[in-house]
């Protein structure tokens, strides 16, 4: 679900058709992804942090 939200529609289909998130699970995943994206955007703007933790 999060891959689809991030712009990868090919992940919408699953090999097990009955494996689907409930509305509640989807809502929770949406909220957590927004929270993470917000945190990461702020974290990655800190001077030198991306270079310091680059793999």
MMTF fields as JSON, N, C-alpha, C and O atoms, coordinates in Angstrom:
{
  "mmtfVersion": "1.0.0",
  "mmtfProducer": "UNKNOWN",
  "numBonds": 219,
  "numAtoms": 220,
  "numGroups": 55,
  "numChains": 1,
  "numModels": 1,
  "chainsPerModel": [1],
  "groupsPerChain": [55],
  "chainIdList": ["A"],
  "bondAtomList": [4, 2, 8, 6, 12, 10, 16, 14, 20, 18, 24, 22, 28, 26, 32, 30, 36, 34, 40, 38, 44, 42, 48, 46, 52, 50, 56, 54, 60, 58, 64, 62, 68, 66, 72, 70, 76, 74, 80, 78, 84, 82, 88, 86, 92, 90, 96, 94, 100, 98, 104, 102, 108, 106, 112, 110, 116, 114, 120, 118, 124, 122, 128, 126, 132, 130, 136, 134, 140, 138, 144, 142, 148, 146, 152, 150, 156, 154, 160, 158, 164, 162, 168, 166, 172, 170, 176, 174, 180, 178, 184, 182, 188, 186, 192, 190, 196, 194, 200, 198, 204, 202, 208, 206, 212, 210, 216, 214],
  "bondOrderList": [1, 1, 1, 1, 1, 1, 1, 1, 1, 1, 1, 1, 1, 1, 1, 1, 1, 1, 1, 1, 1, 1, 1, 1, 1, 1, 1, 1, 1, 1, 1, 1, 1, 1, 1, 1, 1, 1, 1, 1, 1, 1, 1, 1, 1, 1, 1, 1, 1, 1, 1, 1, 1, 1],
  "groupList": [{"groupName": "UNK", "atomNameList": ["N", "CA", "C", "O"], "elementList": ["N", "C", "C", "O"], "formalChargeList": [0, 0, 0, 0], "bondAtomList": [1, 0, 2, 1, 3, 2], "bondOrderList": [1, 1, 2], "singleLetterCode": "X", "chemCompType": "L-PEPTIDE LINKING"}],
  "groupTypeList": [0, 0, 0, 0, 0, 0, 0, 0, 0, 0, 0, 0, 0, 0, 0, 0, 0, 0, 0, 0, 0, 0, 0, 0, 0, 0, 0, 0, 0, 0, 0, 0, 0, 0, 0, 0, 0, 0, 0, 0, 0, 0, 0, 0, 0, 0, 0, 0, 0, 0, 0, 0, 0, 0, 0],
  "groupIdList": [1, 2, 3, 4, 5, 6, 7, 8, 9, 10, 11, 12, 13, 14, 15, 16, 17, 18, 19, 20, 21, 22, 23, 24, 25, 26, 27, 28, 29, 30, 31, 32, 33, 34, 35, 36, 37, 38, 39, 40, 41, 42, 43, 44, 45, 46, 47, 48, 49, 50, 51, 52, 53, 54, 55],
  "secStructList": [7, 2, 2, 2, 2, 6, 6, 7, 4, 4, 4, 1, 7, 7, 1, 1, 6, 6, 7, 7, 7, 7, 2, 2, 2, 2, 2, 2, 2, 2, 2, 2, 2, 2, 2, 2, 2, 2, 2, 2, 2, 2, 2, 2, 6, 1, 6, 6, 2, 2, 2, 2, 2, 7, 7],
  "xCoordList": [0.82, 0.0, 0.867, 0.597, 1.902, 2.762, 3.53, 3.774, 3.913, 4.601, 3.683, 4.141, 2.413, 1.441, 1.321, 1.301, 1.241, 1.155, 2.381, 2.292, 3.525, 4.762, 4.949, 6.012, 3.92, 3.96, 4.332, 4.786, 4.153, 4.476, 3.216, 3.015, 2.365, 1.078, 1.193, 0.228, 2.346, 2.506, 2.405, 2.214, 2.532, 2.415, 0.971, 0.711, 0.029, -1.382, -1.901, -2.682, -1.475, -1.933, -1.069, 0.146, -1.698, -0.992, -1.252, -2.32, -0.299, -0.475, -1.581, -2.109, -1.928, -3.016, -4.161, -4.105, -5.185, -6.264, -6.989, -7.53, -7.006, -7.716, -6.858, -7.341, -5.605, -4.701, -4.832, -4.118, -5.745, -5.983, -6.099, -6.575, -5.663, -5.786, -7.237, -7.976, -7.616, -8.932, -8.846, -7.752, -9.986, -9.983, -9.208, -8.476, -9.368, -8.668, -7.155, -6.397, -6.716, -5.288, -4.716, -3.618, -5.462, -5.019, -4.889, -3.911, -5.869, -5.824, -4.633, -3.975, -4.352, -3.201, -1.896, -1.012, -1.776, -0.567, -0.398, 0.717, -1.481, -1.419, -0.901, -0.015, -1.461, -1.064, 0.398, 1.122, 0.837, 2.223, 3.197, 4.279, 2.818, 3.681, 3.8, 4.892, 2.711, 2.757, 3.642, 4.433, 3.509, 4.337, 5.811, 6.646, 6.14, 7.525, 8.047, 9.157, 7.266, 7.703, 7.986, 8.953, 7.155, 7.355, 8.643, 9.442, 8.837, 10.055, 11.288, 12.263, 11.251, 12.413, 12.744, 13.915, 11.716, 11.949, 12.682, 13.6, 12.286, 12.956, 14.356, 15.305, 14.485, 15.775, 16.798, 17.945, 16.377, 17.328, 17.771, 18.744, 17.08, 17.492, 18.556, 19.111, 18.843, 19.859, 21.225, 21.526, 22.047, 23.356, 24.21, 24.474, 24.63, 25.551, 24.965, 25.676, 23.705, 23.155, 23.086, 23.346, 22.75, 22.656, 24.041, 24.195, 25.034, 26.394, 26.927, 27.631, 26.591, 27.085, 26.542, 27.257, 25.288, 24.659, 24.497, 23.81, 25.116, 25.019, 25.692, 26.718, 25.112, 25.652, 26.939, 27.535],
  "yCoordList": [-1.19, 0.0, 1.258, 2.206, 1.259, 2.443, 2.647, 3.784, 1.565, 1.706, 2.364, 3.174, 2.034, 2.656, 4.138, 4.976, 4.466, 5.865, 6.655, 7.852, 5.981, 6.649, 6.691, 7.077, 6.296, 6.444, 5.206, 5.315, 4.039, 2.785, 1.932, 0.992, 2.248, 1.557, 0.065, -0.676, -0.384, -1.81, -2.677, -3.889, -2.065, -2.814, -2.931, -3.541, -2.351, -2.406, -3.849, -4.234, -4.637, -6.022, -6.937, -6.76, -7.892, -8.84, -10.239, -10.501, -11.13, -12.489, -13.242, -14.226, -12.801, -13.397, -12.381, -11.412, -12.598, -11.62, -11.293, -10.197, -12.224, -11.974, -11.235, -10.884, -10.999, -10.304, -8.8, -8.218, -8.188, -6.753, -6.115, -6.738, -4.879, -4.147, -3.724, -3.46, -3.667, -3.116, -1.594, -1.038, -0.929, 0.537, 1.104, 2.084, 0.492, 0.935, 0.776, 1.677, -0.363, -0.598, 0.377, 0.904, 0.612, 1.562, 2.967, 3.668, 3.368, 4.681, 4.817, 5.857, 3.77, 3.789, 3.883, 4.667, 3.089, 3.121, 4.493, 5.012, 5.084, 6.428, 7.442, 8.241, 7.398, 8.348, 8.163, 9.142, 6.909, 6.65, 7.076, 7.586, 6.869, 7.292, 8.809, 9.335, 9.516, 10.985, 11.45, 12.38, 10.808, 11.142, 10.914, 11.768, 9.767, 9.478, 10.466, 10.978, 10.745, 11.683, 13.06, 13.715, 13.493, 14.786, 14.778, 15.71, 13.725, 13.611, 13.579, 14.283, 12.77, 12.624, 13.931, 14.28, 14.655, 15.933, 16.895, 17.594, 16.933, 17.815, 17.304, 18.085, 16.023, 15.431, 15.627, 15.989, 15.387, 15.438, 16.859, 17.037, 17.872, 19.263, 19.728, 20.815, 18.936, 19.325, 19.313, 18.402, 20.312, 20.403, 19.148, 18.748, 18.541, 17.418, 16.075, 15.071, 16.015, 14.755, 13.686, 12.516, 14.051, 13.06, 12.496, 11.286, 13.353, 12.884, 12.024, 11.039, 12.4, 11.67, 10.245, 9.322, 10.065, 8.755, 8.04, 7.021, 8.557, 7.905, 6.536, 6.365, 5.591, 4.224, 4.15, 3.078],
  "zCoordList": [0.0, 0.0, 0.0, -0.737, 0.826, 0.89, -0.406, -0.808, -1.061, -2.352, -3.374, -4.179, -3.355, -4.261, -3.928, -4.83, -2.648, -2.236, -2.668, -2.939, -2.732, -3.131, -4.646, -5.132, -5.389, -6.84, -7.625, -8.764, -7.05, -7.726, -7.877, -7.108, -8.857, -8.987, -9.283, -9.091, -9.744, -10.044, -8.787, -8.884, -7.622, -6.369, -5.888, -4.851, -6.635, -6.236, -6.249, -5.378, -7.218, -7.335, -6.474, -6.385, -5.858, -5.009, -5.543, -6.096, -5.387, -5.908, -5.165, -5.683, -3.985, -3.22, -3.183, -2.426, -3.987, -4.145, -2.85, -2.703, -1.917, -0.661, 0.358, 1.434, 0.035, 0.951, 0.725, -0.092, 1.453, 1.3, 2.678, 3.627, 2.772, 4.019, 4.238, 3.289, 5.485, 5.808, 5.695, 5.602, 5.702, 5.665, 6.847, 6.705, 8.002, 9.2, 9.052, 9.413, 8.523, 8.322, 7.299, 7.477, 6.235, 5.212, 5.803, 5.542, 6.59, 7.235, 8.161, 8.184, 8.925, 9.829, 9.043, 9.391, 7.989, 7.159, 6.518, 6.462, 6.037, 5.443, 6.46, 6.158, 7.663, 8.705, 9.095, 9.278, 9.224, 9.602, 8.506, 8.799, 7.25, 6.15, 6.125, 5.91, 6.338, 6.392, 7.54, 7.384, 8.682, 9.836, 9.525, 9.822, 8.928, 8.57, 7.541, 7.688, 6.497, 5.458, 6.043, 5.655, 6.965, 7.619, 8.443, 8.363, 9.232, 10.032, 9.134, 9.395, 8.083, 7.213, 6.504, 6.354, 6.068, 5.394, 6.324, 5.895, 7.579, 8.539, 8.869, 8.92, 9.088, 9.441, 8.334, 8.596, 7.094, 5.98, 5.644, 4.911, 6.161, 5.926, 6.913, 6.753, 7.91, 8.879, 8.2, 7.429, 8.48, 7.821, 8.038, 9.172, 6.934, 6.964, 7.338, 7.294, 7.702, 8.198, 7.109, 7.388, 5.903, 4.827, 4.517, 4.355, 4.434, 4.152, 5.302, 5.076, 6.515, 7.681, 7.735, 8.122, 7.35, 7.459, 6.12, 6.045, 5.072, 3.756, 3.821, 4.478, 3.145, 3.143, 2.366, 2.258]
}
